[in-house]
Amino acid sequence: MNRLRLLTLWLSTGTVSTASAAGFVAIPWFVLLTTASAANVGMVTAAELAGMLLTAALGGPLIDRAGPARTAPLADLGAALCVGAIPLAQATTGLELWSLMLLAGAFGAFREPGQTARRVAVPELVTRAGVPMERGAGGMDAALRAGHLSGAPLAGGALALFDPSGVLWISTATMLLSASLAACACHGVTVSRFREPEGFSRRYAAGLDYLRRDRLIAGIMVLLLLTNTLDLAFTGVFLPIYSARVLHDSVALGVLVGALGGAALAGNLLFTWLGARMRRRRALFVFAFAFGPVPPHLALAGGAGFAVLLGVVVGGGLLAGMINPILAAVTYERVPAELRGRVLSLTTLVAQGGTPLGVLFGGLAVDSLGLRATLSCTAVAYLVVLVMPVFGKSWREMDRPRPRTTAAETVASTPHGGQELSDSSPPGGGRRAENPGW
């Protein structure tokens, strides 16, 4: 029964990520057909992203206080109502641009807390199911990745059969299904009983203080910020330009992007199956990081043909797909349950914060330096980032879970909590901890 609940959580994650990816395609299409304005499309999409980043920044304390059993289904329900309100309002009272932007922003704002709440529930459900932490983390990331891969193509196919309003209604129904699945999966997941200081700012400060003291988690956040920025530049700028200027084939672009996503999903599933047998997670992470994202950049910089490039992209994607579940397993093991919502929300915010800059600076660099010189520079940038896990002392803790810091210690170390901690070492202090059974 407990394993069934974990599988239900995975299914809920895949369902809502599919619906969210479909909405990210269908809403701009709806705006374009109803307003015939590219500027309106940009404003509505920006409003959706702004709502998502806002709740990623501020939603953590609410998730920790309300718990995933309430937050996950209610967030999905709110997102479904926002998406469904768009075609409903268009068919009845009509939609002004400001109201469309408001609904899109609310949709984005509900998306992020729902996904974070699911991640908060993972460690407890994994412990109850008695499966390794790597398997639980890998399954969650695989479900999320599969939803993102399938959502946009499904939305495109649906738009060929139905009008945009019909596709939005389908997305609404899918989100309602995901809300039901999340309610079943997260029912009974405990909420921390620790009595924290009253006030949003103090709860928020407790999460920030934990990140200040846990150097490994803080290092993971910085690494994700840098690599996600480079990754989006690769898929959003470098591959399209290379396909147009070197391969002269738009079909090749679709094949390469699809192959990269599919290979990453396969690598994720491979780690989900075998990851628990790998005791030296740091070594596996360094290997996957060095031979995952770097070779495709070098292949493009060297002017590789389509066949060679496809093989390099598949191999790199297979290894790169293992990176996220490794980091997720480490994070789930280290972050105390009472702070998990805040830490995971802030991790999402930081990890996604640089992606718009990646696309912007990637395009500017290609125009000023040339495509191959830019690709060589980004490959070197990945290797520079790799210095962190190779030489950073805190990264050695990836191989051995350490005792969790309690919320009492975290609050006590904040300016609002009274005395400073006598032990200023990062959480765990170098001691081994019992594996919580992920």
Rosetta blueprint (number, residue, H / E / L):
1 M L
2 N H
3 R H
4 L H
5 R H
6 L H
7 L H
8 T H
9 L H
10 W H
11 L H
12 S H
13 T H
14 G H
15 T H
16 V H
17 S H
18 T H
19 A H
20 S H
21 A H
22 A H
23 G H
24 F H
25 V H
26 A H
27 I H
28 P H
29 W H
30 F H
31 V H
32 L H
33 L H
34 T H
35 T H
36 A L
37 S L
38 A H
39 A H
40 N H
41 V H
42 G H
43 M H
44 V H
45 T H
46 A H
47 A H
48 E H
49 L H
50 A H
51 G H
52 M H
53 L H
54 L H
55 T H
56 A H
57 A H
58 L H
59 G L
60 G H
61 P H
62 L H
63 I H
64 D H
65 R H
66 A H
67 G L
68 P H
69 A H
70 R H
71 T H
72 A H
73 P H
74 L H
75 A H
76 D H
77 L H
78 G H
79 A H
80 A H
81 L H
82 C H
83 V H
84 G H
85 A H
86 I H
87 P H
88 L H
89 A H
90 Q H
91 A H
92 T L
93 T L
94 G L
95 L L
96 E L
97 L H
98 W H
99 S H
100 L H
101 M H
102 L H
103 L H
104 A H
105 G H
106 A H
107 F H
108 G H
109 A H
110 F H
111 R H
112 E H
113 P H
114 G H
115 Q H
116 T H
117 A H
118 R H
119 R H
120 V H
121 A H
122 V H
123 P H
124 E H
125 L H
126 V H
127 T H
128 R H
129 A H
130 G L
131 V L
132 P L
133 M H
134 E H
135 R H
136 G H
137 A H
138 G H
139 G H
140 M H
141 D H
142 A H
143 A H
144 L H
145 R H
146 A H
147 G H
148 H H
149 L H
150 S H
151 G H
152 A H
153 P H
154 L H
155 A H
156 G H
157 G H
158 A H
159 L H
160 A H
161 L H
162 F L
163 D L
164 P H
165 S H
166 G H
167 V H
168 L H
169 W H
170 I H
171 S H
172 T H
173 A H
174 T H
175 M H
176 L H
177 L H
178 S H
179 A H
180 S H
181 L H
182 A H
183 A H
184 C H
185 A H
186 C H
187 H L
188 G L
189 V L
190 T L
191 V L
192 S L
193 R L
194 F L
195 R L
196 E L
197 P L
198 E L
199 G L
200 F H
201 S H
202 R H
203 R H
204 Y H
205 A H
206 A H
207 G H
208 L H
209 D H
210 Y H
211 L H
212 R H
213 R H
214 D L
215 R H
216 L H
217 I H
218 A H
219 G H
220 I H
221 M H
222 V H
223 L H
224 L H
225 L H
226 L H
227 T H
228 N H
229 T H
230 L H
231 D H
232 L H
233 A H
234 F H
235 T H
236 G H
237 V H
238 F H
239 L H
240 P H
241 I H
242 Y H
243 S H
244 A H
245 R H
246 V H
247 L H
248 H L
249 D L
250 S H
251 V H
252 A H
253 L H
254 G H
255 V H
256 L H
257 V H
258 G H
259 A H
260 L H
261 G H
262 G H
263 A H
264 A H
265 L H
266 A H
267 G H
268 N H
269 L H
270 L H
271 F H
272 T H
273 W H
274 L H
275 G H
276 A H
277 R H
278 M L
279 R L
280 R L
281 R H
282 R H
283 A H
284 L H
285 F H
286 V H
287 F H
288 A H
289 F H
290 A H
291 F H
292 G L
293 P L
294 V H
295 P H
296 P H
297 H H
298 L H
299 A H
300 L H
301 A H
302 G L
303 G L
304 A L
305 G L
306 F H
307 A H
308 V H
309 L H
310 L H
311 G H
312 V H
313 V H
314 V H
315 G H
316 G H
317 G H
318 L H
319 L H
320 A H
321 G L
322 M L
323 I H
324 N H
325 P H
326 I H
327 L H
328 A H
329 A H
330 V H
331 T H
332 Y H
333 E H
334 R H
335 V L
336 P L
337 A H
338 E H
339 L H
340 R H
341 G H
342 R H
343 V H
344 L H
345 S H
346 L H
347 T H
348 T H
349 L H
350 V H
351 A H
352 Q H
353 G H
354 G L
355 T H
356 P H
357 L H
358 G H
359 V H
360 L H
361 F H
362 G H
363 G H
364 L H
365 A H
366 V H
367 D H
368 S H
369 L H
370 G L
371 L H
372 R H
373 A H
374 T H
375 L H
376 S H
377 C H
378 T H
379 A H
380 V H
381 A H
382 Y H
383 L H
384 V H
385 V H
386 L L
387 V H
388 M H
389 P H
390 V H
391 F H
392 G L
393 K H
394 S H
395 W H
396 R H
397 E H
398 M H
399 D H
400 R L
401 P L
402 R L
403 P L
404 R L
405 T L
406 T L
407 A H
408 A H
409 E H
410 T H
411 V H
412 A H
413 S L
414 T L
415 P L
416 H L
417 G L
418 G L
419 Q L
420 E L
421 L L
422 S L
423 D L
424 S L
425 S L
426 P L
427 P L
428 G L
429 G L
430 G L
431 R L
432 R L
433 A L
434 E L
435 N L
436 P L
437 G L
438 W L
